[in-house]
Amino acid sequence: MIRYYESVGLIPAADRKTSGYRDYCSHDVHRLGFIRRARDLGFDMEQIRELLRLWSDRDRSNAEVKTIALQHVAALKQKGEASERARRRAQASGGRVRGRWPTRVPHH
């Protein structure tokens, strides 16, 4: 995933040690941690990009960050409600199924 984050510009390409291993500075390690936490919370890549931009902008308003977070919470709530409706429909339709499953499978 780190190479992907580099390729989409979420983190700069790392320097390489003589051994060929990537060498990240502490700032990049913090960015990677931020990206991981944001992904774990379900933020999409564009939201993460915007949050990183705001994080890097010391003159930004906290209201901008709060707006993105609240929009994300609202989207999660909608998804949860849709999942709950689907669960209830599936559960309700299961009670209307009549008939029996065959006890043995016929051979052709």
TADA-V585460 format. One line per field, one symbol per residue. psi: psi as a letter, one per 40 degrees, with the letter a starting at -180 (. if undefined). Layout:
psi->???
This chain:
psi->dddddddeediihiihideeiihiidddddddddddddddeeiidddddddddddeheeihdddddddddddddddddddddddddddddddddeehiiiiidihii.
